Amino acid sequence: MRAIALESERLRYQPLDSSFISQSYVDWMNDKVVNTYLQTGGNYTKEILESFLREVEKQDILFWAIVVKGNNKHIGNIKIDPVNTRFRTGEYGILLGERSEWGKGYAKEASQSIIDFCFSNTVNLRKITLGVVEDNVGAFELYKKLGFVQEGFYKKHECYNGKWCNVIRMAFFNPNINFDE
């Protein structure tokens, strides 16, 4: 399953590949504010980014660059990976790297678009899951607004900035599927 080009009102979603190598992207990955709750980040170079994106290109993966239509600016990435085709589940992840674009509703717009696509007959996922660090209040609130519900709680599960943090596991079930049948 590979990402296909999609769009919403203000954004385009293009399959992530090596054409997105840029100094801005490297800067996001080295920005301590942007990567506070990422499992990767810091000490990135264009060479490391290029190697990562070349690996992404080799995979059948639902991984998109988020691009603003008005100025063609790459502001982040969104993915559903891995996807379990047997159980029709996928793991959600988003990075809105361009801090000048924070607070404009792009994360919500992108998330809703990709979730809708994954719940459509094209992908037909039954459930989308994610993990969010409890201290990342903004992300947690966004996920609740999108329709995710808490399924689990991992105490002192991951370490960020020298602090062991709790992780909340959340899920969003496809509203088009009747699970009682």
C-alpha positions as CSV (number, residue, x, y, z in Angstrom):
1,M,0.0,0.0,0.0
2,R,1.6,3.3,-1.2
3,A,0.6,6.9,-0.6
4,I,-1.1,8.7,-3.4
5,A,-1.4,12.4,-4.0
6,L,-4.3,13.9,-2.1
7,E,-5.5,17.4,-1.2
8,S,-7.8,19.3,1.1
9,E,-8.9,22.9,1.2
10,R,-5.6,24.5,1.9
11,L,-3.1,21.6,1.7
12,R,-1.7,19.0,-0.7
13,Y,-0.4,15.7,0.5
14,Q,2.3,14.3,-1.7
15,P,4.0,10.9,-1.2
16,L,7.2,11.6,0.8
17,D,10.3,11.1,-1.2
18,S,13.8,12.5,-1.7
19,S,12.5,15.5,-3.7
20,F,11.7,16.9,-0.2
21,I,15.3,17.1,0.9
22,S,15.9,20.7,2.1
23,Q,17.8,22.6,4.7
24,S,14.4,23.6,6.2
25,Y,13.6,19.9,6.8
26,V,17.0,19.3,8.4
27,D,16.4,22.3,10.6
28,W,13.1,20.9,11.8
29,M,14.7,17.7,12.8
30,N,17.4,19.6,14.8
31,D,14.9,22.1,16.4
32,K,14.6,21.1,20.0
33,V,11.0,22.6,20.2
34,V,9.9,20.7,17.1
35,N,11.4,17.4,18.1
36,T,10.6,17.6,21.8
37,Y,8.3,14.5,21.7
38,L,9.7,12.8,18.6
39,Q,11.5,9.5,18.9
40,T,14.0,10.9,16.4
41,G,15.7,14.2,15.9
42,G,18.9,16.1,16.7
43,N,22.2,15.9,14.8
44,Y,20.5,15.6,11.4
45,T,22.4,16.5,8.2
46,K,21.2,16.5,4.6
47,E,23.0,13.2,4.1
48,I,21.1,11.6,7.0
49,L,17.9,13.0,5.7
50,E,18.6,11.8,2.2
51,S,19.4,8.3,3.4
52,F,16.1,8.2,5.4
53,L,14.1,9.5,2.4
54,R,15.7,7.0,0.0
55,E,14.6,4.2,2.4
56,V,11.1,5.6,2.5
57,E,11.0,5.5,-1.3
58,K,11.7,1.8,-1.3
59,Q,8.8,0.9,1.0
60,D,5.1,0.5,0.3
61,I,4.1,3.0,2.9
62,L,1.3,5.6,3.6
63,F,3.7,8.6,4.2
64,W,3.0,12.1,2.9
65,A,4.6,15.5,2.8
66,I,2.2,18.2,3.9
67,V,2.4,21.1,1.4
68,V,0.6,24.5,1.6
69,K,-1.2,25.0,-1.7
70,G,-0.8,28.8,-1.7
71,N,3.0,28.9,-1.6
72,N,4.0,25.3,-2.3
73,K,5.8,25.2,1.1
74,H,6.6,21.8,2.7
75,I,5.6,22.3,6.3
76,G,5.6,18.8,7.7
77,N,4.8,15.1,7.2
78,I,2.0,12.7,8.1
79,K,1.9,8.9,8.0
80,I,-0.1,5.8,8.8
81,D,2.6,3.2,9.4
82,P,2.8,0.4,10.0
83,V,-0.5,-0.8,8.5
84,N,-1.7,-4.3,9.5
85,T,-3.7,-5.6,6.5
86,R,-5.0,-8.6,8.4
87,F,-6.6,-6.6,11.2
88,R,-7.0,-3.4,9.1
89,T,-5.3,-1.2,11.6
90,G,-2.7,1.6,11.1
91,E,-0.5,3.7,13.4
92,Y,-0.8,7.5,13.0
93,G,2.1,9.9,13.2
94,I,2.4,13.6,12.3
95,L,5.2,16.2,12.3
96,L,4.4,19.8,11.7
97,G,8.0,21.0,11.4
98,E,7.6,24.5,10.2
99,R,7.0,26.5,13.4
100,S,5.9,29.6,11.5
101,E,2.8,27.6,10.4
102,W,1.8,26.4,13.9
103,G,-1.6,27.6,15.2
104,K,-3.2,27.8,11.7
105,G,-5.2,24.6,11.9
106,Y,-3.0,22.7,9.4
107,A,-2.4,19.7,11.8
108,K,-6.1,19.2,12.2
109,E,-6.9,19.6,8.5
110,A,-4.1,17.2,7.5
111,S,-5.0,14.7,10.1
112,Q,-8.7,14.7,9.2
113,S,-7.9,14.4,5.5
114,I,-5.6,11.4,6.0
115,I,-7.9,9.7,8.5
116,D,-10.9,10.1,6.0
117,F,-8.8,8.6,3.2
118,C,-7.7,5.7,5.4
119,F,-11.3,5.0,6.4
120,S,-12.5,5.2,2.8
121,N,-13.1,2.2,0.6
122,T,-9.7,2.8,-0.9
123,V,-7.7,1.8,2.2
124,N,-10.6,0.6,4.4
125,L,-8.9,0.6,7.7
126,R,-11.0,-0.4,10.7
127,K,-9.0,1.4,13.3
128,I,-6.2,4.0,13.6
129,T,-4.0,4.0,16.7
130,L,-1.4,6.4,18.1
131,G,0.8,7.0,21.1
132,V,1.1,10.5,22.6
133,V,3.2,11.7,25.5
134,E,0.9,12.8,28.3
135,D,2.9,16.1,28.6
136,N,2.1,17.0,25.0
137,V,-1.2,18.5,25.9
138,G,-1.7,20.3,22.5
139,A,-1.4,17.0,20.6
140,F,-3.6,15.1,23.1
141,E,-6.4,17.7,22.7
142,L,-6.1,17.6,18.9
143,Y,-6.5,13.9,18.9
144,K,-9.5,14.0,21.1
145,K,-11.1,16.6,18.8
146,L,-10.5,14.4,15.8
147,G,-12.3,11.5,17.5
148,F,-9.5,9.4,19.1
149,V,-10.3,7.9,22.5
150,Q,-7.9,6.6,25.1
151,E,-7.3,2.9,25.1
152,G,-4.2,2.5,27.3
153,F,-1.7,4.2,29.6
154,Y,2.0,3.4,29.8
155,K,3.5,4.8,33.0
156,K,7.0,6.3,32.7
157,H,7.3,4.7,29.2
158,E,9.6,7.1,27.3
159,C,12.3,9.6,28.2
160,Y,12.2,13.1,26.8
161,N,14.5,16.0,28.0
162,G,15.8,13.8,30.8
163,K,12.3,13.1,32.2
164,W,10.5,9.7,32.1
165,C,7.1,10.5,30.6
166,N,3.7,8.6,30.5
167,V,2.4,7.7,27.1
168,I,-1.3,7.5,26.3
169,R,-2.4,5.0,23.7
170,M,-5.4,6.2,21.7
171,A,-7.6,4.8,18.9
172,F,-10.1,6.0,16.4
173,F,-12.5,3.4,15.0
174,N,-13.9,3.8,11.5
175,P,-17.4,5.2,12.0
176,N,-18.5,3.6,8.7
177,I,-18.2,0.1,10.2
178,N,-20.8,-1.5,12.5
179,F,-18.7,-3.5,14.9
180,D,-21.7,-5.2,16.4
181,E,-22.4,-7.3,13.3
